[in-house]
Amino acid sequence: MTAEVSKPGGWTSEEVITPEVKKICLEVKSDIEKKAGATFETYIPLSFGTQIVSGKNHLVKVYVGVNQCVHAMITQALPCNGGELTVTGVQYPKTASEPLIPFGH
C-alpha cells in the first residue's frame, strides 16, 4: 500500500521501513552518528515518512538500543542531480514510542 500525501510538498504518514529507505539509512549511518554525537552498536531502521520536493526528504526513526531511537532527516537529490544523500538534521535521544514529527534542519 502506498502512503498518500495530502498536498504537494506534504509528508506521507509514518510507515514501516522499506528496503530502499533501509539502504539509505545504512549508507548515512556515520553521518547520523556524527550529528548525534554517539556511536551506535545497534542500528535498526524502523519507520519513515517522505516529502517530495526537488528530490526527497526522508524522516527516519532508527532503533539504537534499550528503548532509544534517533530521528534523522535525510535529503536525497534527484537522480539527474547525482542522487546524493545528506543528513540535514538529527534528534537524539528519542524513545521508541515517540512519533516521527518533521523538524527544521
N, CA, C and O atoms as CSV, one atom per row, in Angstrom:
chain,resi,resn,atom,element,x,y,z
A,1,MET,N,N,0.848,-1.184,0.000
A,1,MET,CA,C,0.000,0.000,0.000
A,1,MET,C,C,0.889,1.241,0.000
A,1,MET,O,O,1.822,1.344,0.797
A,2,THR,N,N,0.603,2.157,-0.875
A,2,THR,CA,C,1.393,3.378,-0.978
A,2,THR,C,C,0.780,4.454,-0.087
A,2,THR,O,O,-0.436,4.646,-0.076
A,3,ALA,N,N,1.620,5.142,0.647
A,3,ALA,CA,C,1.149,6.227,1.513
A,3,ALA,C,C,0.671,7.384,0.653
A,3,ALA,O,O,1.234,7.667,-0.404
A,4,GLU,N,N,-0.355,8.034,1.113
A,4,GLU,CA,C,-0.880,9.170,0.376
A,4,GLU,C,C,-0.342,10.469,0.961
A,4,GLU,O,O,-0.143,10.586,2.170
A,5,VAL,N,N,-0.115,11.417,0.105
A,5,VAL,CA,C,0.332,12.733,0.516
A,5,VAL,C,C,-0.866,13.664,0.405
A,5,VAL,O,O,-1.539,13.689,-0.625
A,6,SER,N,N,-1.138,14.430,1.458
A,6,SER,CA,C,-2.319,15.271,1.480
A,6,SER,C,C,-2.220,16.472,0.556
A,6,SER,O,O,-3.244,16.947,0.066
A,7,LYS,N,N,-1.037,16.971,0.308
A,7,LYS,CA,C,-0.854,18.120,-0.569
A,7,LYS,C,C,0.558,18.094,-1.128
A,7,LYS,O,O,1.437,17.470,-0.534
A,8,PRO,N,N,0.798,18.749,-2.247
A,8,PRO,CA,C,2.163,18.778,-2.778
A,8,PRO,C,C,3.123,19.335,-1.721
A,8,PRO,O,O,2.834,20.341,-1.075
A,9,GLY,N,N,4.248,18.675,-1.560
A,9,GLY,CA,C,5.215,19.107,-0.555
A,9,GLY,C,C,4.892,18.615,0.837
A,9,GLY,O,O,5.658,18.849,1.772
A,10,GLY,N,N,3.750,17.924,0.990
A,10,GLY,CA,C,3.367,17.407,2.301
A,10,GLY,C,C,4.088,16.106,2.611
A,10,GLY,O,O,4.689,15.496,1.728
A,11,TRP,N,N,4.028,15.686,3.859
A,11,TRP,CA,C,4.691,14.460,4.306
A,11,TRP,C,C,3.731,13.287,4.243
A,11,TRP,O,O,2.539,13.445,4.509
A,12,THR,N,N,4.241,12.102,3.891
A,12,THR,CA,C,3.448,10.886,3.982
A,12,THR,C,C,3.289,10.557,5.458
A,12,THR,O,O,4.023,11.075,6.299
A,13,SER,N,N,2.327,9.693,5.770
A,13,SER,CA,C,2.202,9.246,7.148
A,13,SER,C,C,3.350,8.286,7.463
A,13,SER,O,O,3.965,7.719,6.560
A,14,GLU,N,N,3.626,8.114,8.747
A,14,GLU,CA,C,4.713,7.224,9.158
A,14,GLU,C,C,4.366,5.795,8.766
A,14,GLU,O,O,3.260,5.322,9.031
A,15,GLU,N,N,5.313,5.109,8.136
A,15,GLU,CA,C,5.077,3.725,7.724
A,15,GLU,C,C,6.308,2.875,7.999
A,15,GLU,O,O,7.394,3.391,8.263
A,16,VAL,N,N,6.115,1.559,7.932
A,16,VAL,CA,C,7.202,0.611,8.181
A,16,VAL,C,C,8.289,0.797,7.125
A,16,VAL,O,O,7.998,1.060,5.958
A,17,ILE,N,N,9.520,0.659,7.542
A,17,ILE,CA,C,10.679,0.869,6.673
A,17,ILE,C,C,10.607,-0.033,5.432
A,17,ILE,O,O,10.140,-1.170,5.503
A,18,THR,N,N,11.069,0.487,4.318
A,18,THR,CA,C,11.141,-0.282,3.071
A,18,THR,C,C,12.608,-0.616,2.802
A,18,THR,O,O,13.494,0.020,3.370
A,19,PRO,N,N,12.878,-1.599,1.949
A,19,PRO,CA,C,14.277,-1.915,1.626
A,19,PRO,C,C,15.043,-0.703,1.081
A,19,PRO,O,O,16.218,-0.527,1.402
A,20,GLU,N,N,14.395,0.130,0.263
A,20,GLU,CA,C,15.061,1.311,-0.312
A,20,GLU,C,C,15.487,2.290,0.777
A,20,GLU,O,O,16.625,2.759,0.777
A,21,VAL,N,N,14.582,2.602,1.707
A,21,VAL,CA,C,14.898,3.571,2.759
A,21,VAL,C,C,15.862,2.960,3.784
A,21,VAL,O,O,16.686,3.676,4.353
A,22,LYS,N,N,15.769,1.655,4.026
A,22,LYS,CA,C,16.731,0.990,4.915
A,22,LYS,C,C,18.141,1.137,4.344
A,22,LYS,O,O,19.082,1.424,5.083
A,23,LYS,N,N,18.290,0.942,3.037
A,23,LYS,CA,C,19.595,1.074,2.384
A,23,LYS,C,C,20.129,2.502,2.552
A,23,LYS,O,O,21.314,2.695,2.826
A,24,ILE,N,N,19.254,3.500,2.388
A,24,ILE,CA,C,19.643,4.903,2.558
A,24,ILE,C,C,20.145,5.132,3.987
A,24,ILE,O,O,21.174,5.776,4.189
A,25,CYS,N,N,19.414,4.602,4.981
A,25,CYS,CA,C,19.807,4.764,6.394
A,25,CYS,C,C,21.176,4.164,6.665
A,25,CYS,O,O,21.986,4.750,7.383
A,26,LEU,N,N,21.432,3.005,6.098
A,26,LEU,CA,C,22.720,2.349,6.317
A,26,LEU,C,C,23.853,3.130,5.658
A,26,LEU,O,O,24.958,3.194,6.195
A,27,GLU,N,N,23.584,3.720,4.503
A,27,GLU,CA,C,24.611,4.495,3.801
A,27,GLU,C,C,25.044,5.735,4.585
A,27,GLU,O,O,26.197,6.157,4.491
A,28,VAL,N,N,24.126,6.320,5.359
A,28,VAL,CA,C,24.450,7.570,6.064
A,28,VAL,C,C,24.628,7.371,7.576
A,28,VAL,O,O,24.602,8.342,8.333
A,29,LYS,N,N,24.808,6.122,8.018
A,29,LYS,CA,C,24.943,5.835,9.457
A,29,LYS,C,C,26.030,6.682,10.107
A,29,LYS,O,O,25.804,7.263,11.169
A,30,SER,N,N,27.203,6.760,9.490
A,30,SER,CA,C,28.294,7.518,10.120
A,30,SER,C,C,27.957,9.005,10.237
A,30,SER,O,O,28.352,9.648,11.210
A,31,ASP,N,N,27.237,9.560,9.266
A,31,ASP,CA,C,26.825,10.969,9.335
A,31,ASP,C,C,25.806,11.180,10.458
A,31,ASP,O,O,25.855,12.186,11.166
A,32,ILE,N,N,24.885,10.227,10.617
A,32,ILE,CA,C,23.893,10.317,11.694
A,32,ILE,C,C,24.604,10.242,13.047
A,32,ILE,O,O,24.295,11.012,13.956
A,33,GLU,N,N,25.553,9.318,13.178
A,33,GLU,CA,C,26.305,9.200,14.431
A,33,GLU,C,C,27.065,10.485,14.735
A,33,GLU,O,O,27.103,10.931,15.881
A,34,LYS,N,N,27.657,11.068,13.729
A,34,LYS,CA,C,28.418,12.312,13.915
A,34,LYS,C,C,27.511,13.419,14.435
A,34,LYS,O,O,27.863,14.124,15.381
A,35,LYS,N,N,26.325,13.571,13.805
A,35,LYS,CA,C,25.403,14.629,14.227
A,35,LYS,C,C,24.807,14.349,15.602
A,35,LYS,O,O,24.509,15.282,16.348
A,36,ALA,N,N,24.628,13.061,15.949
A,36,ALA,CA,C,24.069,12.698,17.257
A,36,ALA,C,C,25.132,12.736,18.355
A,36,ALA,O,O,24.806,12.773,19.541
A,37,GLY,N,N,26.410,12.728,17.950
A,37,GLY,CA,C,27.493,12.715,18.929
A,37,GLY,C,C,27.592,11.395,19.657
A,37,GLY,O,O,27.958,11.352,20.832
A,38,ALA,N,N,27.260,10.290,18.947
A,38,ALA,CA,C,27.271,8.969,19.570
A,38,ALA,C,C,27.625,7.921,18.523
A,38,ALA,O,O,27.501,8.153,17.321
A,39,THR,N,N,28.066,6.768,19.005
A,39,THR,CA,C,28.312,5.620,18.139
A,39,THR,C,C,27.271,4.565,18.494
A,39,THR,O,O,27.081,4.247,19.668
A,40,PHE,N,N,26.598,4.022,17.481
A,40,PHE,CA,C,25.511,3.080,17.716
A,40,PHE,C,C,25.916,1.668,17.315
A,40,PHE,O,O,26.106,1.382,16.133
A,41,GLU,N,N,26.051,0.767,18.325
A,41,GLU,CA,C,26.306,-0.642,18.023
A,41,GLU,C,C,25.059,-1.258,17.412
A,41,GLU,O,O,25.137,-2.006,16.438
A,42,THR,N,N,23.910,-0.939,17.990
A,42,THR,CA,C,22.624,-1.365,17.452
A,42,THR,C,C,22.139,-0.248,16.540
A,42,THR,O,O,22.207,0.926,16.905
A,43,TYR,N,N,21.646,-0.607,15.349
A,43,TYR,CA,C,21.206,0.411,14.384
A,43,TYR,C,C,20.198,-0.248,13.458
A,43,TYR,O,O,20.560,-0.829,12.434
A,44,ILE,N,N,18.911,-0.147,13.836
A,44,ILE,CA,C,17.857,-0.837,13.098
A,44,ILE,C,C,16.807,0.176,12.640
A,44,ILE,O,O,16.014,0.644,13.457
A,45,PRO,N,N,16.785,0.525,11.341
A,45,PRO,CA,C,15.756,1.426,10.830
A,45,PRO,C,C,14.373,0.810,11.029
A,45,PRO,O,O,14.151,-0.349,10.681
A,46,LEU,N,N,13.435,1.593,11.594
A,46,LEU,CA,C,12.101,1.086,11.918
A,46,LEU,C,C,11.006,1.639,11.019
A,46,LEU,O,O,10.215,0.883,10.455
A,47,SER,N,N,10.963,2.959,10.888
A,47,SER,CA,C,9.856,3.581,10.164
A,47,SER,C,C,10.322,4.880,9.536
A,47,SER,O,O,11.404,5.383,9.838
A,48,PHE,N,N,9.474,5.421,8.643
A,48,PHE,CA,C,9.857,6.643,7.945
A,48,PHE,C,C,8.630,7.348,7.384
A,48,PHE,O,O,7.544,6.776,7.287
A,49,GLY,N,N,8.839,8.598,7.020
A,49,GLY,CA,C,7.899,9.397,6.253
A,49,GLY,C,C,8.699,10.082,5.159
A,49,GLY,O,O,9.903,10.296,5.306
A,50,THR,N,N,8.036,10.425,4.065
A,50,THR,CA,C,8.740,11.044,2.943
A,50,THR,C,C,8.015,12.310,2.503
A,50,THR,O,O,6.788,12.401,2.559
A,51,GLN,N,N,8.801,13.273,2.068
A,51,GLN,CA,C,8.288,14.516,1.498
A,51,GLN,C,C,8.933,14.657,0.125
A,51,GLN,O,O,10.158,14.630,-0.001
A,52,ILE,N,N,8.098,14.809,-0.904
A,52,ILE,CA,C,8.615,15.003,-2.255
A,52,ILE,C,C,8.822,16.497,-2.470
A,52,ILE,O,O,7.885,17.289,-2.370
A,53,VAL,N,N,10.047,16.862,-2.762
A,53,VAL,CA,C,10.406,18.245,-3.085
A,53,VAL,C,C,11.201,18.159,-4.373
A,53,VAL,O,O,10.885,17.303,-5.200
A,54,SER,N,N,12.195,18.972,-4.599
A,54,SER,CA,C,13.066,18.762,-5.758
A,54,SER,C,C,14.084,17.724,-5.321
A,54,SER,O,O,15.245,18.037,-5.056
A,55,GLY,N,N,13.625,16.483,-5.251
A,55,GLY,CA,C,14.308,15.357,-4.647
A,55,GLY,C,C,13.365,14.803,-3.605
A,55,GLY,O,O,12.149,14.940,-3.741
A,56,LYS,N,N,13.895,14.180,-2.566
A,56,LYS,CA,C,13.058,13.638,-1.488
A,56,LYS,C,C,13.695,13.954,-0.148
A,56,LYS,O,O,14.918,13.957,-0.005
A,57,ASN,N,N,12.846,14.218,0.823
A,57,ASN,CA,C,13.275,14.275,2.211
A,57,ASN,C,C,12.722,13.030,2.884
A,57,ASN,O,O,11.541,12.714,2.739
A,58,HIS,N,N,13.568,12.327,3.615
A,58,HIS,CA,C,13.143,11.159,4.377
A,58,HIS,C,C,13.344,11.484,5.846
A,58,HIS,O,O,14.433,11.883,6.259
A,59,LEU,N,N,12.291,11.311,6.634
A,59,LEU,CA,C,12.387,11.431,8.086
A,59,LEU,C,C,12.322,10.007,8.615
A,59,LEU,O,O,11.313,9.325,8.436
A,60,VAL,N,N,13.388,9.551,9.267
A,60,VAL,CA,C,13.531,8.144,9.608
A,60,VAL,C,C,13.707,7.960,11.111
A,60,VAL,O,O,14.410,8.725,11.771
A,61,LYS,N,N,13.051,6.925,11.635
A,61,LYS,CA,C,13.244,6.525,13.039
A,61,LYS,C,C,14.125,5.282,13.022
A,61,LYS,O,O,13.799,4.286,12.377
A,62,VAL,N,N,15.260,5.353,13.750
A,62,VAL,CA,C,16.206,4.234,13.814
A,62,VAL,C,C,16.364,3.820,15.274
A,62,VAL,O,O,16.697,4.638,16.131
A,63,TYR,N,N,16.121,2.542,15.542
A,63,TYR,CA,C,16.301,1.995,16.891
A,63,TYR,C,C,17.795,1.820,17.150
A,63,TYR,O,O,18.502,1.200,16.355
A,64,VAL,N,N,18.269,2.369,18.267
A,64,VAL,CA,C,19.701,2.295,18.579
A,64,VAL,C,C,19.974,1.623,19.932
A,64,VAL,O,O,21.099,1.670,20.431
A,65,GLY,N,N,18.949,0.997,20.525
A,65,GLY,CA,C,19.149,0.208,21.736
A,65,GLY,C,C,18.411,0.702,22.953
A,65,GLY,O,O,18.227,1.906,23.136
A,66,VAL,N,N,17.984,-0.238,23.792
A,66,VAL,CA,C,17.316,-0.011,25.077
A,66,VAL,C,C,16.309,1.149,25.030
A,66,VAL,O,O,16.474,2.171,25.696
A,67,ASN,N,N,15.283,0.954,24.234
A,67,ASN,CA,C,14.198,1.932,24.070
A,67,ASN,C,C,14.695,3.307,23.648
A,67,ASN,O,O,14.058,4.312,23.964
A,68,GLN,N,N,15.807,3.373,22.949
A,68,GLN,CA,C,16.291,4.646,22.419
A,68,GLN,C,C,16.299,4.602,20.897
A,68,GLN,O,O,16.668,3.606,20.274
A,69,CYS,N,N,15.881,5.714,20.336
A,69,CYS,CA,C,15.883,5.871,18.889
A,69,CYS,C,C,16.526,7.195,18.530
A,69,CYS,O,O,16.682,8.084,19.367
A,70,VAL,N,N,16.887,7.300,17.283
A,70,VAL,CA,C,17.330,8.568,16.726
A,70,VAL,C,C,16.379,8.867,15.571
A,70,VAL,O,O,16.036,7.973,14.798
A,71,HIS,N,N,15.955,10.118,15.456
A,71,HIS,CA,C,15.164,10.572,14.319
A,71,HIS,C,C,16.114,11.359,13.425
A,71,HIS,O,O,16.792,12.279,13.884
A,72,ALA,N,N,16.160,10.994,12.146
A,72,ALA,CA,C,17.098,11.640,11.226
A,72,ALA,C,C,16.368,12.153,9.998
A,72,ALA,O,O,15.506,11.473,9.441
A,73,MET,N,N,16.723,13.359,9.584
A,73,MET,CA,C,16.212,13.963,8.354
A,73,MET,C,C,17.294,13.761,7.297
A,73,MET,O,O,18.422,14.232,7.448
A,74,ILE,N,N,16.931,13.048,6.216
A,74,ILE,CA,C,17.881,12.737,5.150
A,74,ILE,C,C,17.327,13.291,3.848
A,74,ILE,O,O,16.204,12.966,3.460
A,75,THR,N,N,18.108,14.125,3.170
A,75,THR,CA,C,17.718,14.681,1.879
A,75,THR,C,C,18.383,13.871,0.781
A,75,THR,O,O,19.583,13.598,0.828
A,76,GLN,N,N,17.574,13.486,-0.218
A,76,GLN,CA,C,18.073,12.725,-1.352
A,76,GLN,C,C,17.856,13.561,-2.608
A,76,GLN,O,O,16.718,13.854,-2.975
A,77,ALA,N,N,18.961,13.948,-3.274
A,77,ALA,CA,C,18.868,14.734,-4.504
A,77,ALA,C,C,18.252,13.888,-5.612
A,77,ALA,O,O,18.287,12.658,-5.562
A,78,LEU,N,N,17.695,14.552,-6.600
A,78,LEU,CA,C,17.150,13.854,-7.765
A,78,LEU,C,C,18.254,13.058,-8.463
A,78,LEU,O,O,19.414,13.469,-8.438
A,79,PRO,N,N,17.912,11.926,-9.085
A,79,PRO,CA,C,18.913,11.148,-9.815
A,79,PRO,C,C,19.670,11.976,-10.861
A,79,PRO,O,O,20.872,11.791,-11.054
A,80,CYS,N,N,18.966,12.884,-11.529
A,80,CYS,CA,C,19.632,13.711,-12.535
A,80,CYS,C,C,20.634,14.687,-11.912
A,80,CYS,O,O,21.484,15.242,-12.609
A,81,ASN,N,N,20.529,14.895,-10.585
A,81,ASN,CA,C,21.474,15.753,-9.860
A,81,ASN,C,C,22.457,14.929,-9.038
A,81,ASN,O,O,23.099,15.449,-8.125
A,82,GLY,N,N,22.572,13.647,-9.359
A,82,GLY,CA,C,23.548,12.786,-8.693
A,82,GLY,C,C,22.988,11.909,-7.587
A,82,GLY,O,O,23.665,10.980,-7.145
A,83,GLY,N,N,21.753,12.180,-7.120
A,83,GLY,CA,C,21.135,11.360,-6.085
A,83,GLY,C,C,21.834,11.385,-4.742
A,83,GLY,O,O,21.625,10.488,-3.925
A,84,GLU,N,N,22.665,12.398,-4.492
A,84,GLU,CA,C,23.445,12.488,-3.256
A,84,GLU,C,C,22.552,12.499,-2.017
A,84,GLU,O,O,21.481,13.105,-2.013
A,85,LEU,N,N,23.016,11.815,-0.961
A,85,LEU,CA,C,22.316,11.764,0.327
A,85,LEU,C,C,22.997,12.694,1.310
A,85,LEU,O,O,24.221,12.687,1.435
A,86,THR,N,N,22.199,13.504,2.016
A,86,THR,CA,C,22.730,14.428,3.015
A,86,THR,C,C,21.877,14.344,4.271
A,86,THR,O,O,20.656,14.488,4.206
A,87,VAL,N,N,22.516,14.111,5.417
A,87,VAL,CA,C,21.808,14.144,6.698
A,87,VAL,C,C,21.713,15.612,7.102
A,87,VAL,O,O,22.724,16.256,7.386
A,88,THR,N,N,20.495,16.129,7.125
A,88,THR,CA,C,20.313,17.558,7.391
A,88,THR,C,C,19.912,17.852,8.833
A,88,THR,O,O,19.929,19.006,9.261
A,89,GLY,N,N,19.554,16.821,9.578
A,89,GLY,CA,C,19.200,17.038,10.974
A,89,GLY,C,C,19.016,15.735,11.718
A,89,GLY,O,O,18.662,14.717,11.122
A,90,VAL,N,N,19.255,15.762,13.034
A,90,VAL,CA,C,19.115,14.585,13.880
A,90,VAL,C,C,18.503,15.018,15.202
A,90,VAL,O,O,18.859,16.062,15.750
A,91,GLN,N,N,17.580,14.208,15.709
A,91,GLN,CA,C,17.057,14.396,17.060
A,91,GLN,C,C,17.384,13.128,17.841
A,91,GLN,O,O,16.969,12.031,17.468
A,92,TYR,N,N,18.141,13.293,18.941
A,92,TYR,CA,C,18.581,12.148,19.737
A,92,TYR,C,C,18.854,12.616,21.159
A,92,TYR,O,O,19.446,13.681,21.338
A,93,PRO,N,N,18.451,11.873,22.165
A,93,PRO,CA,C,17.733,10.603,22.107
A,93,PRO,C,C,16.229,10.801,22.014
A,93,PRO,O,O,15.689,11.811,22.466
A,94,LYS,N,N,15.574,9.836,21.431
A,94,LYS,CA,C,14.117,9.740,21.358
A,94,LYS,C,C,13.744,8.364,21.888
A,94,LYS,O,O,14.567,7.448,21.868
A,95,THR,N,N,12.507,8.208,22.363
A,95,THR,CA,C,12.051,6.876,22.770
A,95,THR,C,C,11.437,6.181,21.559
A,95,THR,O,O,11.079,6.825,20.573
A,96,ALA,N,N,11.322,4.863,21.649
A,96,ALA,CA,C,10.756,4.082,20.556
A,96,ALA,C,C,9.296,4.441,20.298
A,96,ALA,O,O,8.808,4.271,19.180
A,97,SER,N,N,8.594,4.934,21.316
A,97,SER,CA,C,7.174,5.246,21.149
A,97,SER,C,C,6.904,6.648,20.610
A,97,SER,O,O,5.769,6.955,20.246
A,98,GLU,N,N,7.917,7.498,20.553
A,98,GLU,CA,C,7.711,8.863,20.053
A,98,GLU,C,C,7.471,8.841,18.542
A,98,GLU,O,O,8.229,8.216,17.800
A,99,PRO,N,N,6.405,9.532,18.083
A,99,PRO,CA,C,6.123,9.552,16.650
A,99,PRO,C,C,7.111,10.427,15.890
A,99,PRO,O,O,7.722,11.338,16.448
A,100,LEU,N,N,7.251,10.130,14.615
A,100,LEU,CA,C,8.079,10.988,13.760
A,100,LEU,C,C,7.329,12.267,13.474
A,100,LEU,O,O,6.200,12.230,12.986
A,101,ILE,N,N,7.935,13.384,13.768
A,101,ILE,CA,C,7.347,14.694,13.501
A,101,ILE,C,C,8.388,15.500,12.748
A,101,ILE,O,O,9.487,15.713,13.260
A,102,PRO,N,N,8.062,15.961,11.520
A,102,PRO,CA,C,9.041,16.746,10.761
A,102,PRO,C,C,9.586,17.905,11.591
A,102,PRO,O,O,8.842,18.566,12.315
A,103,PHE,N,N,10.887,18.143,11.478
A,103,PHE,CA,C,11.542,19.220,12.220
A,103,PHE,C,C,12.449,19.985,11.297
A,103,PHE,O,O,12.848,19.491,10.242
A,104,GLY,N,N,12.777,21.205,11.704
A,104,GLY,CA,C,13.650,22.060,10.912
A,104,GLY,C,C,15.047,21.491,10.818
A,104,GLY,O,O,15.456,20.665,11.634
A,105,HIS,N,N,15.765,21.937,9.826
A,105,HIS,CA,C,17.116,21.428,9.580
A,105,HIS,C,C,18.108,22.095,10.498
A,105,HIS,O,O,19.300,21.797,10.441
